[in-house]
């Protein structure tokens, strides 16, 4: 079926529909990763976004079974998918379905035959913008996911406990990737996963992890107030991605929207005060303004490409945060040690 991509600035690209045949609107962003499309498509941080894959061939190894825990949530989270070419046939021992069949079953529109090189260069030059995937002559209203409370869509509804460790981590679910919880369980923690709007300070636990998630962090004022109350205490806190931004806002820092974000598995980050770089997995469209950080908080990591803030450490309390994804699914596991640092803080209490 003939289909097209329309951007809000009037740019139009023509292709062929291979997912659900319905119109969809969202924010068009691109991912520079070469592998890991099942993990990316199920990452709740992509909620409401139309994802452009810069790698030219997608779908060649199909989609693994959810029982293998290679999916980051129980559903496809993106609003739509744009690729240059998708593979109609897949080969992999763990594959349960094709990419095309999976997206159709999930009712997620997708389009192939797009010059994703052109589209990515256009977004880099003009910034991420609203867009649509339109099959045939159908249309749909523009939709900006950053104006919505996406946390209520991607967070769990009731608390869930797992593991049997001596120490308990309160995992505040803002759209948490499954592999973050897995990373904690592998380190011997008992994990209590709670909804996004819980009263954090009233929950009994040895430490708190604020997860990744979608949307504009500045819109979540109620959550920021809860995080501020938690940071006033001495319980160890780790923020990841959105959690990092919420910690910064709760501490009086400012956050700004990046022109086209950091999405992929090849973002270089330097640990401040050293010459050591790490290759990181990232998925975010906002960043903490380094100019607004006071002396109580110290920069921990900075992006090697644009110098933006990639992590913070409190100078006096056991609080720290990272903008990248230390669980690294998909992506390199260079920064998995962040969870080990968190473990050390907890045992030091």
PyMOL commands that set and color helices and strands:
alter all, ss='L'
color gray80, all
select helices_A, chain A and resi 37-41+44-46+66-68+99-105+116-126+145-147+151-154+178-186+200-202+217-219+221-231+242-250+290-292+337-348
alter helices_A, ss='H'
color red, helices_A
select strands_A, chain A and resi 2-7+12-17+24-31+49-53+57-58+63-64+80-82+85-86+95-97+109-112+129-135+160-162+168-172+190-194+207-210+236-240+255-271+277-288+297-303+309-314+319-322
alter strands_A, ss='S'
color yellow, strands_A
deselect
rebuild
show_as cartoon
